[in-house]
């Protein structure tokens, strides 16, 4: 019996559910990066970055290529960049709504 699509989607979003993995995907949305280039941008230890990259590789969201002693990562699907842009737009809308609600609460608050 095959896995239902909704379950596969949930597993996909679980894979995205870590700040380091999101940051890596954001970086790779711009261009491929060597691991050494990502370290200062992500702000974690090399071992932690390596673990998160392994999760992304296992999920087939990133691929690697080796050039000398450098390992370069890139997205497997350009649609991942679009997904991150859509998420940013959704969050902007949510935060705007929360800011408006906060402003309304402050304007109507009673001492």
N, C-alpha and C positions, 0 to 999 in steps of 0.2 A: 504494500500500500504506500502511495507517495505522500510526502509531507504536504499539508495544505499550504497554499500560498501565504495566508495570513501568518502562519507560524514561521515561514521563511523570512517574511518581512520583519517580524518581531526579532528574529535572530540577527538580521541585518542591522536593525536599529540598536540592538544591544552592542554589536560590534562598534558602532559609532559612539556608544555611551561612555566615552572617557575623554577628558579634556586634552590629554596629550595626543590621542589619536585624531581628534578634530583639528588640533593645531597642525599636525603633520599633514593632514589632507588639505588644509588651507594653503600651506606652503607649496605643496605639490600641485595645487590648482593653478599656480602661477607658472611653474616650470619644474623640471626634475631637480633634485637636490642630492648632494652627497651627504652621508651621515654626519660628517664633521661640520657641514654647513648648517644642518638642522639643530645641532646641539645648543648653540647660543640662542637660537630663535625659540626653542621649545622650553629651555630652562630646567631641564632635568639631567640627572646623571646618565652617562653613556649606557649603563646596564639597563636602566629604566626605559630609555628610548629604544634600545634593542628589543626589549620585551614587547613594547607596543607596536614596533614595526613588524615583529613576528606575527602578532595577532592580525594585523592588516594584510600581511602576506598570506596567511592561512585562509583568510576570508576572500582572497583573490581581489582585493581592492587596490593593491599596489604590486608592482613588479620591480625587479632589480636588474641592473647590468653592472658588470665589473669593468673598470678601466684601471689597469695597474693595481695599486693597493686600495683604490677608492671603490666604494660600492655606491651606485646612484639609484635613487628610487624615483618612480613616476607612477601616476595614476593608471590603472588598467582601463578605466572608463571616463571619458571627459564629462559624462553626465554627473559624476560626483561633484565636480566644481559647480555645476548648476544647482544641484541639491543643496550645497552649502550656501549659495546665494539666495535660494528660496527660503531656507531656514533663517537667514539673516533678516530677510524682509518680514517674515512672520514675527520674529522676535521684536523687530522694530515696531510693528503694529501693536503687539501685546504691551510692550513697555510704554508706548505712547498712550494707550488706553489706561494703563496703571497711573501714569503721571497725571492724566486728566482727572481720574478718580481721586487721587491724592489732593489735587488742587481744589476739587469740589468739596472734599471733606474738610480741608483747612478753611475754606471760605464759609462753610456752614457750621463749623464747630462752635460750641457754646462754652464760655468760660466756666 
